[in-house]
Amino acid sequence: MIRLIDVLVASLGMILCGPLLVALWVIGWFETRAPLFCQTRVGYRQRVFLLVKFRTMHLGTESKATHLVESTAVTRFGGFLRHTKLDELPQLWNVIRGEMSLVGPRPCLPNQRKLIFERAARDVFDVRPGITGLAQIQGIDMSTPKLLAITDAEMLKTLDVVRYFGYISHTVLGKGSGDSVRNNSHD
């Protein structure tokens, strides 16, 4: 049931947001000349896949967990995309392809071994990763692997269609913060 809803909502989202996706791509192209960002992530049953997002950081930024990246790595337009969560829109393609769900645990990097261990211990990899979920709504990011895995597992135990749309609604309305970059100000 959830998979069918994922495909229908993601397809509708791609169609309705088509002009917005094109506009964001063009603006991103003028800023970095590479508006899309693809990164290997760990997904369903710990299989790796290529996650697609709009680029929010300068080219050449080291591929590591967002909370370990300096805030100066974020571009001006990227800051806007991250704040509005519009950088996530291209992941609708990952949902249509079956690599992700709209709701689920955020996919981690293959080098986030502690998070992978904590999630594996709680069967979090038994579902597709998602664009949003309980942890994102609560502002829990990958800097706290055990808490994140516990929250992911809690969400999965109670996930139903009502909560599914609730998480999406909260995200669209701006609740939660996603993964924050390191603040490197020395004031």
ChimeraX attribute file (.defattr): number of C-alpha atoms within 10 A of each C-alpha:
attribute: neighborCount
match mode: 1-to-1
recipient: residues
	/A:1	7
	/A:2	14
	/A:3	15
	/A:4	10
	/A:5	14
	/A:6	19
	/A:7	19
	/A:8	14
	/A:9	16
	/A:10	22
	/A:11	16
	/A:12	13
	/A:13	14
	/A:14	19
	/A:15	12
	/A:16	11
	/A:17	13
	/A:18	12
	/A:19	11
	/A:20	14
	/A:21	17
	/A:22	11
	/A:23	12
	/A:24	19
	/A:25	19
	/A:26	14
	/A:27	13
	/A:28	21
	/A:29	14
	/A:30	10
	/A:31	17
	/A:32	17
	/A:33	13
	/A:34	15
	/A:35	21
	/A:36	17
	/A:37	16
	/A:38	12
	/A:39	13
	/A:40	15
	/A:41	20
	/A:42	23
	/A:43	26
	/A:44	18
	/A:45	14
	/A:46	20
	/A:47	11
	/A:48	17
	/A:49	17
	/A:50	15
	/A:51	21
	/A:52	20
	/A:53	20
	/A:54	24
	/A:55	26
	/A:56	23
	/A:57	23
	/A:58	16
	/A:59	15
	/A:60	7
	/A:61	11
	/A:62	12
	/A:63	12
	/A:64	14
	/A:65	17
	/A:66	17
	/A:67	16
	/A:68	16
	/A:69	19
	/A:70	16
	/A:71	17
	/A:72	14
	/A:73	18
	/A:74	19
	/A:75	18
	/A:76	13
	/A:77	17
	/A:78	23
	/A:79	16
	/A:80	14
	/A:81	19
	/A:82	20
	/A:83	14
	/A:84	15
	/A:85	17
	/A:86	17
	/A:87	23
	/A:88	17
	/A:89	21
	/A:90	19
	/A:91	23
	/A:92	25
	/A:93	19
	/A:94	21
	/A:95	25
	/A:96	20
	/A:97	11
	/A:98	15
	/A:99	22
	/A:100	27
	/A:101	27
	/A:102	28
	/A:103	26
	/A:104	26
	/A:105	29
	/A:106	27
	/A:107	24
	/A:108	20
	/A:109	19
	/A:110	16
	/A:111	13
	/A:112	16
	/A:113	12
	/A:114	14
	/A:115	21
	/A:116	22
	/A:117	13
	/A:118	17
	/A:119	23
	/A:120	15
	/A:121	13
	/A:122	15
	/A:123	14
	/A:124	26
	/A:125	22
	/A:126	14
	/A:127	17
	/A:128	24
	/A:129	28
	/A:130	19
	/A:131	22
	/A:132	23
	/A:133	27
	/A:134	28
	/A:135	25
	/A:136	25
	/A:137	17
	/A:138	13
	/A:139	14
	/A:140	21
	/A:141	20
	/A:142	25
	/A:143	16
	/A:144	11
	/A:145	19
	/A:146	16
	/A:147	16
	/A:148	23
	/A:149	26
	/A:150	17
	/A:151	20
	/A:152	25
	/A:153	21
	/A:154	15
	/A:155	20
	/A:156	19
	/A:157	8
	/A:158	10
	/A:159	18
	/A:160	13
	/A:161	11
	/A:162	8
	/A:163	15
	/A:164	20
	/A:165	14
	/A:166	15
	/A:167	22
	/A:168	19
	/A:169	12
	/A:170	16
	/A:171	21
	/A:172	14
	/A:173	10
	/A:174	13
	/A:175	15
	/A:176	19
	/A:177	18
	/A:178	22
	/A:179	18
	/A:180	20
	/A:181	16
	/A:182	14
	/A:183	12
	/A:184	10
	/A:185	8
	/A:186	4
	/A:187	3
